[in-house]
């Protein structure tokens, strides 16, 4: 089974500054059929369901502000939040869906410094 | 409105059973894989299992932690997916969400629609 890890566990960033979250998978999540990374990034705010921000590791979902960006391939991925806003305070998860069981990372909590 | 709504949660004793429902509207339910994801209080997200679309055989797959105890089914005539939970354990206590994935996983917009979840509490 693929295991997902994230770092850091939490971080505090000043408003307007950049937040960077890392995600690592124990195996590659690239499909040889289409050369895509089956990796999704989510944002979850308290009391709400997760919201998909990024899929294919780097494609922003509809309506997601362009300050959110994803990068990486294979086993190492990064979510970057440029110019952090107050509404970005949340827990962020990565998830692979290359193979079952689909696995989530443990989450990274982002706060305002 | 495009939405999924979970229901059926509640308090149940260890060893008993509970069935959750995921009711969909506003989209072609039959074209999607329906996933169940849970979140224990104060914890992270855990994928529970899914049922593929009928075009891909409506087959199921489960997390090791629930395999053999939980069963997912679907009724494309009523646009409802079910999560039958048997032999419940205290550690099954969580908010249970359903979410959709295009039937062809290679399509865009995976996991773009989630319900608000339903709380299952397993306690004696």
Interface residues (C-beta under 8 A of the other chain):
Chain A: X1 X31 X33 X34 X36 X38 X40 X42 X44 X48 X49 X50 X51 X52 X55 X56 X59 X61 X62 X91 X93 X95 X97 X100 X101 X102 X103 X104 X105 X106 X107
Chain B: X35 X37 X44 X45 X46 X47 X50 X61 X62 X63 X64 X97 X99 X101 X105 X106 X108 X109 X110 X111 X112 X114 X115 X116 X117
